[in-house]
Amino acid sequence: MSFPPSPREVLSDALAAEIVHNYARGRRLVAVDGAAGTKLFADALGVALREAGHAVARATLDDFLRPRAAREEQGADSAPGYYDDRYDYSTFLRVLVQPFKLGGSAGFVAASFDASRDVPLAPRWLTAPADAILLVDGPFLQRPELRGIWNFVVYLEPDASKLDPRIDGADELYIGAVQPRSASDAIVSAIDENDPRRVFADRC
């Protein structure tokens, strides 16, 4: 017995079609940006891209954390600390983004840090075909350190009332500094996680 596709699957299929229509060949980088819910959404988008016949490498920014002591320099409950200190962007760019964009036989690393043990991971080098999509999820993916690396950005807007206050505060700092909504290729309202909906808004 077959079941109708879920709203997330329908939206993922539509976004996958848009991405590959605009960026059909080569190494492409796609971000699912947002304060919450990005991993589940990016996993569904990855399935849609693979079912459309495209090679996909998946990564999440939470696998590129800084050590706990560095993450908590401004306090464990600090919104500025969550925004400024949580992620190791230089490693993310050096071992994942830059070698992936090189193509050819260059290896790349999709995870650099084990948060449960608070230690760096031994590098696990991956390769991909010439035509491949790197699909990354996480918060703050359009901040200045990462600006310009993405071919396509999906910006996920969660229900802010359900966010941890520290994450909500960090997200407010991000929105104030970067205005990620206006720079995204697709805006998705995920107030209902089971029924995400695309929002069309002016960029002006």
N, C-alpha and C positions, 0 to 999 in steps of 0.2 A: 504494500500500500504506500503510495507516494503522498507526501505532504506538501502544501504550498510553501514557497520560500518565505522566510521571516522578513520583516521590514529591514533588518540589518543586512540580510543577504541581498535583497532587492537594491538597496542603496549601494552596497559594496560592488555589485555587478555594474551599476550605472557609473560609479566613479572609476572602476577599472577600465571600462570602455572609453571614458573620457581621457584617462591618463595615456593609454596606449594609442589612442587616436592622435593625441598631441605629441607624444614622444614614443615613436614606434620602434626605434632601433637604438643600439648602443647601451652604454651604462647610464642608468637613470636613477635618481635619488628622490624618494618620496617620503614625506614626513607626515605622521599623524600626531599633531601637536595638541596639548591640552592638559589641564590639571588633574584629570581623572578619567578612567574608562578607555584610555588610548590603546592599551594592549589588546583588549578584547576586540575593539574595533579594527585595529591593524591586522590582527590574526584573520578576521573575516575578509578584509580587503586582500590579504595575501592569498587566501584560498581562491577568491574571484580572479585574481591576476594569474595564478597558476592554471586555473581551469580555462582561462583564455589563451593558454599556451606559452606563458612567459616564465622564465626562470626568476625566482625571487629569493633573495637573501634577507633574513629577518634579524633585526636587532632592536634592543630596547635601551633607552638611556639609563635606566636603573642598573644596568650591568656595567656602567662606567662611573661608579661612585668614587668619591675621595674617601680616605680613611675616616673612621668615626670621629676621631679627635679633631680632624680638620673640619668635618661637617658641623661640629658643635662648638666651634670657636666663639660664635656669637650667642651661644646658648641653645640647648636642645629643643626649646620651644620657640625659637626665634624665627619669625617670617623672613627677615633679611638674611639670616643664616641659611635658611632653606633655599632662598633664591640665589644667593651669592656663592655659597660654599659647598653645596651638595654634590655637584657633578664635576668630573674631570674632563673638561672640553678639549684640552690639548691632547690628551691620550686618545679620546674619541676621534679626533681629526687625524692624528698621526697613524694609528694602527687600523682604523676602519675606513674613514671617508677618503683620505688621500690615496691609499693603495687601491681601494675599490675603483676610484675614478681613473686610475692609471690603466686598468684593463690588462689585456695580455695575460701573462702568467703570474702577475703580482698577487701575492697572498695577502689576505686581510683577516683581522681578528674581530669577531662579533661580540666579545665580552672580555672585560679586563679586570673585573673586581668581584670577589665573592663577599657579598654583604653579610651573610650569616656567620662567616668566620672572620670578617673584617681583615681580609688579606687579598693581595693581588692574585689573579689567576695566572697559571702557566699559559702562555699563548697557545691557542689552537688555531692554526692557520687554515683558512678556507680559500677556495678559488671559485670562480664563476665563469660562465661562457661570455663571449664578447657582448652579446645582447642579454642584459640582466638588469633587474631592478633591486636596489637596496631600499627596503621598507623599514623605517625607524619610527618607533613610538616613544612618547614621553612628553614632559612639560618643557616649556622654555625653548623650543626648537627653533624659534626665530630670533633669539637674542643676538646681539651684535657678533659674538664669537662664531655664530653659525650662519649668519646672513649670507645669502648668495650661493649656498651649496646645493639648495634643493631645486629640482625641476618642478615639483608639484607639492603643495602643502594643503592638507586637510586640517582645519582647525575645529576641534571638538569643544563644544560649550556644555559643561556638565551642570547639574543642579548645585549651585554654590551653597545652598542651605545644608547640603549633605557633606560638605568638605570639612576636614579637620581644620580648626581655626588657623593653625600655622600654614597649612597648604593654601587656604583661602587668602591669607595675608600675603603670601609669596606670589600668588597668582595676581593679586591686585597690583603688586609692585611691577610684575611683568607686563600687565596690560597698560599700566601708566607709562612705562618706559618704552615699550615696543609697539603698542597698538597692533597686536598680531592679527586681529580680525580683518583689518583693512588690507593687509599684505597677503592674505591667504587666497588660494585658488578655489577652495570650497569650504564653506562654513556649515557645520553640522550641529544642530541642537540635539544634545543627548540628555535632556532633562528626564526623559523616560528612556532608560538604557535599552529597553527591549523594543523601542520604537523610535530610533534616531531619524531625524528629518533634516533634509538640506534646507538651508536658509539662504535666500538670495538677497544681497544687500549692496547698496551703493558703496563704491570705494572712495568717493569724494569726502 
